[in-house]
Amino acid sequence: MAARTTRSTVVNRAPARRSVSAVRPVTISRWRLNLLLLLTVVIIVRIAVHLGSIQTGQVRIGGRTLAEMARAEVRQRLPIPAPRGVIRDSKGNVLALDVDLQSLYIVPSQIDQKNAPRLALTLSGLLGVPSPDILAAMQNTSLYQVRIKRWLEPEIAERVLALDEPGLVLQYEPRRVYPQGAFAAHVIGAVNFEHIGISGVEGYYDTLLRGSTGVITAEVDSQRNPIWIAPQDVHPASPGVDLQLTIDPTVQHIIETELKQAVDVHNADGGVVIVMDPRTGAILGMASYPTFDPNRYFEYTPETYNLNPAVGTQYEPGSTFKIFTVAAGLQARAFTADTIVDDPGSVYRYGWRLSNWNGAGNGPLNPEKVLYYSSNVGALQLAELIGADRFYAMLDEFGFGRPTGIDIAGESGGMVQTPAREGWSPLVLDTNGYGQGIAVTPLQLVRMVAAIGNDGKLMRPYIVERRCRGDDCVITQPKPIGHPIEPGVAWTVRRMLVKSANHYAPVVWAGMTGHYGDTWLVPGYEVCAKTGTSSIPDGRGGYVSDATIGSVAGLAPAENARFAILVKVDRPRDDYWAVRTAIPLFQSIATQLVQYARIAPDMGLVDPGQTVGGRLNR
């Protein structure tokens, strides 16, 4: 058999080549790796430091750290109001003091706005504030705190507190309270809503009464109340000075009651009464009517509460000023008590006719009769005898034309037209002689009369007797500021004024005695009195034709006078000459004052039909 030859095919397979190159490992150099690690660590540290700054409040925003801003929110300087000084009368009765009452504030951010309309209605009913105003305050989230009403009555504050609503904040605030209401209101004055005195004694002594505000630096809660367990720095407030006035409450009550009655009975516009101690210048009583209640001063016109008419208004004094003319002439030796001038009823001077109040003449008159008959013609002749230089020099000696310096805000200086002023003429001297063409304040006039009662010594009037800070008190000392007339001249004028007073006494007594002759104006006592009927300037160079001012100035008693008195009634509707208005007012006040002072009456000074202590029942 043929042998099978097996051919084996040897296949030579070579390995296949890869088409993609092999991947080489990525390598980072060591210095780069270290730099990366360093940057990471720096960033981490920076973040940690910043977080730490935030935690500790060291981040600065606008130049202040967060800690400072946080402390400013939590730790604040809060003012401590100083209690305003207490004002008392001469007997120690409180006339003005501070009382802490709660005021209602709203924090809008804490108010539940869904509940706001209902809450506004509730508060409106309690407070008497319109609900739309309250709601608007609640919705004004741009403000942290809004005051809704000041000085709530205690029972109202309790009811607000009982609502227990978030966002309602009650804060104590001092309010000035006048327990006596309108009593001596023009003397005391008033304090406004900023706790600043705006008139009277409150205005004059405002700085002393206010004291010094204190400061408490402390952590506060959300309602700005100090957190008492936290550290505090307290600088206490210094209370205001307490004042004790010279006002005698009995005297003040008498003159206020009598003045109001006179104004009401005679349908007058108003009036003033001042009672001064001639020996010291202390004001024992000062009343103006109409008056006001300083607790509610804002309900009155500004001129009512801002101005004390007794010191701040000026008027032409009329015949009461003849007291000055006679006193000045006797002091200047221009005439004597026996000098005679002729009174034909009217005279012509520089083209003007000058007349007595009724145009009737009184014949030959000495200075006493000039006062007795209230002769204009006689008074102008006495002024001419004095002469302009001496007349106006004496006016200056008595302090006319400038403030008296009394410690009450708003005092006027009056108006004196001297020869040195443009427009002066000898006619001015003539009219000044009987009290026209010259303007004085009621206080200036009563001070002049007080000097007559003080043997010619002129005193500075004052209203505050003592100023006390705790037990440390400063007592006001009476201050003489001049001696314009001699004691002998003052005594002579007083004797003339006693007869003048008795001349007008029938106005009060004729209805009871049945006769119209001279009698004692105040039975049992000699008093000095001079009436005045003042014309009222119309602002156009003339005088109003249908109105006057009636006044009486005098002393009680005439010798060793305890009281200098001025009564003034403006525009009485039923008494053009104002004698029937002012004389009864003066007589009633003088009678009550001498009785209050317990001055024993002289029964030899009582005429038939009169009674000691009797006065007209208007």
ZITAFEN-V476989 format. One line per field, one symbol per residue. ss: DSSP state (A for helix, B for strand, O for the rest). burial: 1 if it has 24 or more other ideal C-beta (glycine too) atoms within 12 Angstrom, else 0. A space follows every 10 residues. Layout:
BEGIN
ss = ???
burial = ???
END
This chain:
BEGIN
ss = OOOOOOOOOO OOOOOOOOOO OOOOOOOOOA AAAAAAAAAA AAAAAAAAAA AAAAAAOOOB BOOBBAAAAA AAAABBBBBB OOOOOOBBOO OOOBBBBBBB BBBBBBOAAA OOOOOAAAAA AAAAAAAOOO AAAAAAAAAO OOOOOBBBBO OOOAAAAAAA AAAOOOOBBB BBBBBBBOOO OOOOAAAAOO BOOOOOBOOA AAAAOAAAAA OBOBBBBBBB OOOOOBOOOO OOBBBOOBOO OBBBBOOOAA AAAAAAAAAA AAAAAOOOOB BBBBBBOOOO OBBBBBBBBO OOOAAAAAAO OAAAAAOOAA AAOBBOOAAA AAAAAAAAAA AOOOOOOOOO BBBOOBBBBO OBBBBOOOOO OOBBBOAAAA AAOOOAAAAA AAAAAAOAAA AAAAAAAOOO OOOOOOOOOO OOOOBOOOOO OOOOOAAAAA AAAOOOOOBB BAAAAAAAAA AAAOOOOBBO OBOBBBBBBO OBBBBOOOOB BBOOOOAAAA AAAAAAAAAA AAAAOAAAAA AAAOOOOOOO OBOOBOBBBB BBBBBBBOOO OOBBBBBBBB BBBBBBOOOO OOBBBBBBBB OOOOOOOOAA AAAAAAAAAA AAAAAAOOOO OOAAAOOOOO OOOOOOOO
burial = 0000000000 0000000000 0000000000 0000000000 0000000000 0000000000 0000000000 0000110101 1111111111 0011111100 0111111100 1000010011 0111011010 0001101110 0000111111 1100011001 0010101111 1011111101 0111111111 1000101111 1111110111 1000010110 0000010000 0000000011 1111111111 1111111111 1110110111 1111111101 1111111111 1111101000 0001111111 1111111111 1111111111 1101101010 1010001000 0001111000 0100111111 1111111111 1111110101 1101101111 1011011111 1101111100 0000001111 1111111111 1111111111 1111111111 1111111100 0000010000 1001100011 1111111111 1111111110 0000000011 1111111111 1111110000 0000001111 1111111110 1111111111 1100111111 1111111111 1111111010 1000111001 00011101
END
